[in-house]
Amino acid sequence: MFVKICGITNRDDAMAAIDAGARAIGFIFYPKSPRFVDATEIARWIGDMPTDIWKVGIFVDEQAARIEKIAKDLGLDVAQLHGSETPEQHPANIRIWKAFRVNEDRIPDPNYPSEAILLDGPASGEGFNWSITARISRPLILAGGLHEHNVRSAIERSEPWGVDVCSGIESEPGRKDHARMRKFIEAALRS
């Protein structure tokens, strides 16, 4: 089980997440997101992150060539795809996590060919019925509506490979509340 802290926009939040026990850090390269980061901005400090921490780029309907360039330039480990991409449109030479929004307890494609499936709520910061996760045949990353008070229950009900949090631990969009982030990670990793 691992924790991914997503929507990181600055070095302080990234290092605080790593110090608290996060295994993966997510950077959103979708310009319409309030947590959008420019690759040239984070290039100045992303190399300071320990090499055993997964650097995850979040993309929405982005061209494979652009994903490949950003991944190479920044040393990303994973491309997390949130759009209508098909397996034929995946970028090369990078691990793929496919994200799906859960609407009306439906998972669009539980057997999608990727390293992992990330299930997110129907809208940003909204949860869903975690019991539907039993239908997933790939490693599962649980997201959507998670925070320090419900993550343990979500893990016990769905037994995911990992959990992902973004807005549930923020003081404002793109800025993490370090105390809440630490409590989230501690709760998630508690045996």
TIDOLO-503570 format. One record per residue (C-alpha): x, y, z; residue number from 0; residue in one letter. Coordinates in steps of 0.2 Angstrom, whole numbers, plus 5000, padded with zeros to 4 digits. Layout:
N
@px:X | py:Y | pz:Z | i:NUM | aa:a
...
This chain:
191
@px:5000 | py:5000 | pz:5000 | i:0 | aa:m
@px:5007 | py:5017 | pz:4996 | i:1 | aa:f
@px:5001 | py:5035 | pz:4997 | i:2 | aa:v
@px:5001 | py:5047 | pz:4982 | i:3 | aa:k
@px:5000 | py:5066 | pz:4986 | i:4 | aa:i
@px:4993 | py:5074 | pz:4970 | i:5 | aa:c
@px:4991 | py:5092 | pz:4964 | i:6 | aa:g
@px:5009 | py:5097 | pz:4970 | i:7 | aa:i
@px:5013 | py:5114 | pz:4964 | i:8 | aa:t
@px:5028 | py:5119 | pz:4975 | i:9 | aa:n
@px:5044 | py:5111 | pz:4982 | i:10 | aa:r
@px:5039 | py:5114 | pz:5000 | i:11 | aa:d
@px:5023 | py:5104 | pz:4999 | i:12 | aa:d
@px:5033 | py:5090 | pz:4989 | i:13 | aa:a
@px:5046 | py:5088 | pz:5002 | i:14 | aa:m
@px:5034 | py:5089 | pz:5016 | i:15 | aa:a
@px:5024 | py:5075 | pz:5008 | i:16 | aa:a
@px:5040 | py:5064 | pz:5006 | i:17 | aa:i
@px:5045 | py:5068 | pz:5024 | i:18 | aa:d
@px:5028 | py:5062 | pz:5030 | i:19 | aa:a
@px:5029 | py:5045 | pz:5020 | i:20 | aa:g
@px:5022 | py:5048 | pz:5003 | i:21 | aa:a
@px:5028 | py:5036 | pz:4990 | i:22 | aa:r
@px:5022 | py:5046 | pz:4975 | i:23 | aa:a
@px:5020 | py:5064 | pz:4970 | i:24 | aa:i
@px:5008 | py:5070 | pz:4957 | i:25 | aa:g
@px:5010 | py:5085 | pz:4946 | i:26 | aa:f
@px:4995 | py:5091 | pz:4935 | i:27 | aa:i
@px:5000 | py:5096 | pz:4918 | i:28 | aa:f
@px:4982 | py:5101 | pz:4913 | i:29 | aa:y
@px:4981 | py:5120 | pz:4910 | i:30 | aa:p
@px:4962 | py:5121 | pz:4916 | i:31 | aa:k
@px:4966 | py:5114 | pz:4933 | i:32 | aa:s
@px:4968 | py:5125 | pz:4948 | i:33 | aa:p
@px:4983 | py:5114 | pz:4952 | i:34 | aa:r
@px:4992 | py:5116 | pz:4935 | i:35 | aa:f
@px:5011 | py:5117 | pz:4935 | i:36 | aa:v
@px:5022 | py:5122 | pz:4921 | i:37 | aa:d
@px:5036 | py:5109 | pz:4917 | i:38 | aa:a
@px:5049 | py:5123 | pz:4917 | i:39 | aa:t
@px:5044 | py:5129 | pz:4934 | i:40 | aa:e
@px:5046 | py:5112 | pz:4943 | i:41 | aa:i
@px:5061 | py:5108 | pz:4933 | i:42 | aa:a
@px:5071 | py:5119 | pz:4944 | i:43 | aa:r
@px:5068 | py:5108 | pz:4960 | i:44 | aa:w
@px:5060 | py:5091 | pz:4954 | i:45 | aa:i
@px:5078 | py:5084 | pz:4954 | i:46 | aa:g
@px:5079 | py:5087 | pz:4972 | i:47 | aa:d
@px:5067 | py:5073 | pz:4976 | i:48 | aa:m
@px:5073 | py:5056 | pz:4981 | i:49 | aa:p
@px:5075 | py:5044 | pz:4967 | i:50 | aa:t
@px:5064 | py:5031 | pz:4975 | i:51 | aa:d
@px:5049 | py:5042 | pz:4975 | i:52 | aa:i
@px:5038 | py:5040 | pz:4960 | i:53 | aa:w
@px:5035 | py:5056 | pz:4950 | i:54 | aa:k
@px:5018 | py:5055 | pz:4942 | i:55 | aa:v
@px:5013 | py:5067 | pz:4928 | i:56 | aa:g
@px:4994 | py:5069 | pz:4926 | i:57 | aa:i
@px:4988 | py:5073 | pz:4909 | i:58 | aa:f
@px:4971 | py:5075 | pz:4901 | i:59 | aa:v
@px:4969 | py:5071 | pz:4882 | i:60 | aa:d
@px:4987 | py:5076 | pz:4879 | i:61 | aa:e
@px:4997 | py:5071 | pz:4864 | i:62 | aa:q
@px:5008 | py:5056 | pz:4867 | i:63 | aa:a
@px:5023 | py:5065 | pz:4860 | i:64 | aa:a
@px:5021 | py:5080 | pz:4873 | i:65 | aa:r
@px:5019 | py:5068 | pz:4887 | i:66 | aa:i
@px:5035 | py:5059 | pz:4882 | i:67 | aa:e
@px:5045 | py:5075 | pz:4881 | i:68 | aa:k
@px:5039 | py:5081 | pz:4898 | i:69 | aa:i
@px:5042 | py:5064 | pz:4906 | i:70 | aa:a
@px:5060 | py:5064 | pz:4898 | i:71 | aa:k
@px:5064 | py:5082 | pz:4903 | i:72 | aa:d
@px:5058 | py:5080 | pz:4921 | i:73 | aa:l
@px:5062 | py:5061 | pz:4924 | i:74 | aa:g
@px:5044 | py:5056 | pz:4927 | i:75 | aa:l
@px:5040 | py:5038 | pz:4932 | i:76 | aa:d
@px:5022 | py:5037 | pz:4928 | i:77 | aa:v
@px:5009 | py:5045 | pz:4916 | i:78 | aa:a
@px:4992 | py:5046 | pz:4924 | i:79 | aa:q
@px:4979 | py:5048 | pz:4910 | i:80 | aa:l
@px:4963 | py:5056 | pz:4914 | i:81 | aa:h
@px:4955 | py:5059 | pz:4897 | i:82 | aa:g
@px:4948 | py:5049 | pz:4883 | i:83 | aa:s
@px:4964 | py:5041 | pz:4878 | i:84 | aa:e
@px:4964 | py:5024 | pz:4871 | i:85 | aa:t
@px:4978 | py:5011 | pz:4873 | i:86 | aa:p
@px:4984 | py:5015 | pz:4855 | i:87 | aa:e
@px:4987 | py:5033 | pz:4860 | i:88 | aa:q
@px:4998 | py:5029 | pz:4876 | i:89 | aa:h
@px:5015 | py:5037 | pz:4877 | i:90 | aa:p
@px:5030 | py:5026 | pz:4875 | i:91 | aa:a
@px:5043 | py:5022 | pz:4888 | i:92 | aa:n
@px:5033 | py:5026 | pz:4903 | i:93 | aa:i
@px:5022 | py:5017 | pz:4915 | i:94 | aa:r
@px:5003 | py:5021 | pz:4913 | i:95 | aa:i
@px:4990 | py:5023 | pz:4926 | i:96 | aa:w
@px:4973 | py:5026 | pz:4919 | i:97 | aa:k
@px:4960 | py:5036 | pz:4929 | i:98 | aa:a
@px:4942 | py:5034 | pz:4928 | i:99 | aa:f
@px:4928 | py:5044 | pz:4936 | i:100 | aa:r
@px:4915 | py:5033 | pz:4944 | i:101 | aa:v
@px:4897 | py:5039 | pz:4940 | i:102 | aa:n
@px:4882 | py:5030 | pz:4946 | i:103 | aa:e
@px:4893 | py:5016 | pz:4953 | i:104 | aa:d
@px:4899 | py:5012 | pz:4935 | i:105 | aa:r
@px:4917 | py:5009 | pz:4931 | i:106 | aa:i
@px:4919 | py:5013 | pz:4912 | i:107 | aa:p
@px:4933 | py:4999 | pz:4909 | i:108 | aa:d
@px:4939 | py:4989 | pz:4924 | i:109 | aa:p
@px:4950 | py:4979 | pz:4913 | i:110 | aa:n
@px:4959 | py:4994 | pz:4904 | i:111 | aa:y
@px:4977 | py:4988 | pz:4899 | i:112 | aa:p
@px:4988 | py:4999 | pz:4911 | i:113 | aa:s
@px:4999 | py:4996 | pz:4926 | i:114 | aa:e
@px:4985 | py:5002 | pz:4937 | i:115 | aa:a
@px:4967 | py:5009 | pz:4937 | i:116 | aa:i
@px:4964 | py:5025 | pz:4947 | i:117 | aa:l
@px:4946 | py:5027 | pz:4952 | i:118 | aa:l
@px:4941 | py:5045 | pz:4956 | i:119 | aa:d
@px:4924 | py:5052 | pz:4962 | i:120 | aa:g
@px:4911 | py:5059 | pz:4950 | i:121 | aa:p
@px:4918 | py:5077 | pz:4952 | i:122 | aa:a
@px:4934 | py:5084 | pz:4960 | i:123 | aa:s
@px:4934 | py:5080 | pz:4979 | i:124 | aa:g
@px:4919 | py:5069 | pz:4979 | i:125 | aa:e
@px:4919 | py:5051 | pz:4985 | i:126 | aa:g
@px:4909 | py:5036 | pz:4978 | i:127 | aa:f
@px:4903 | py:5019 | pz:4983 | i:128 | aa:n
@px:4920 | py:5010 | pz:4987 | i:129 | aa:w
@px:4912 | py:4993 | pz:4987 | i:130 | aa:s
@px:4912 | py:4993 | pz:4968 | i:131 | aa:i
@px:4931 | py:4992 | pz:4968 | i:132 | aa:t
@px:4930 | py:4973 | pz:4969 | i:133 | aa:a
@px:4927 | py:4973 | pz:4950 | i:134 | aa:r
@px:4944 | py:4979 | pz:4946 | i:135 | aa:i
@px:4956 | py:4967 | pz:4939 | i:136 | aa:s
@px:4972 | py:4978 | pz:4939 | i:137 | aa:r
@px:4981 | py:4986 | pz:4954 | i:138 | aa:p
@px:4969 | py:4999 | pz:4961 | i:139 | aa:l
@px:4973 | py:5017 | pz:4966 | i:140 | aa:i
@px:4958 | py:5024 | pz:4976 | i:141 | aa:l
@px:4955 | py:5043 | pz:4975 | i:142 | aa:a
@px:4940 | py:5055 | pz:4976 | i:143 | aa:g
@px:4933 | py:5062 | pz:4992 | i:144 | aa:g
@px:4947 | py:5055 | pz:5003 | i:145 | aa:l
@px:4954 | py:5064 | pz:5018 | i:146 | aa:h
@px:4962 | py:5060 | pz:5035 | i:147 | aa:e
@px:4946 | py:5055 | pz:5043 | i:148 | aa:h
@px:4940 | py:5042 | pz:5030 | i:149 | aa:n
@px:4955 | py:5035 | pz:5022 | i:150 | aa:v
@px:4957 | py:5021 | pz:5034 | i:151 | aa:r
@px:4939 | py:5015 | pz:5031 | i:152 | aa:s
@px:4941 | py:5017 | pz:5012 | i:153 | aa:a
@px:4957 | py:5006 | pz:5013 | i:154 | aa:i
@px:4948 | py:4993 | pz:5024 | i:155 | aa:e
@px:4933 | py:4992 | pz:5012 | i:156 | aa:r
@px:4942 | py:4992 | pz:4995 | i:157 | aa:s
@px:4960 | py:4985 | pz:4999 | i:158 | aa:e
@px:4968 | py:4996 | pz:4986 | i:159 | aa:p
@px:4986 | py:4995 | pz:4980 | i:160 | aa:w
@px:4987 | py:5014 | pz:4984 | i:161 | aa:g
@px:4977 | py:5029 | pz:4989 | i:162 | aa:v
@px:4978 | py:5046 | pz:4981 | i:163 | aa:d
@px:4973 | py:5063 | pz:4989 | i:164 | aa:v
@px:4973 | py:5080 | pz:4982 | i:165 | aa:c
@px:4960 | py:5093 | pz:4988 | i:166 | aa:s
@px:4955 | py:5084 | pz:5004 | i:167 | aa:g
@px:4971 | py:5090 | pz:5012 | i:168 | aa:i
@px:4973 | py:5107 | pz:5005 | i:169 | aa:e
@px:4972 | py:5124 | pz:5013 | i:170 | aa:s
@px:4968 | py:5132 | pz:4996 | i:171 | aa:e
@px:4969 | py:5125 | pz:4978 | i:172 | aa:p
@px:4987 | py:5120 | pz:4975 | i:173 | aa:g
@px:4993 | py:5123 | pz:4993 | i:174 | aa:r
@px:4994 | py:5108 | pz:5005 | i:175 | aa:k
@px:4990 | py:5109 | pz:5023 | i:176 | aa:d
@px:5005 | py:5100 | pz:5030 | i:177 | aa:h
@px:4997 | py:5094 | pz:5046 | i:178 | aa:a
@px:4982 | py:5087 | pz:5038 | i:179 | aa:r
@px:4994 | py:5079 | pz:5025 | i:180 | aa:m
@px:5004 | py:5071 | pz:5038 | i:181 | aa:r
@px:4988 | py:5064 | pz:5047 | i:182 | aa:k
@px:4981 | py:5057 | pz:5031 | i:183 | aa:f
@px:4997 | py:5048 | pz:5027 | i:184 | aa:i
@px:4998 | py:5041 | pz:5045 | i:185 | aa:e
@px:4980 | py:5035 | pz:5044 | i:186 | aa:a
@px:4983 | py:5027 | pz:5027 | i:187 | aa:a
@px:4999 | py:5018 | pz:5032 | i:188 | aa:l
@px:4993 | py:5012 | pz:5049 | i:189 | aa:r
@px:4992 | py:4993 | pz:5050 | i:190 | aa:s
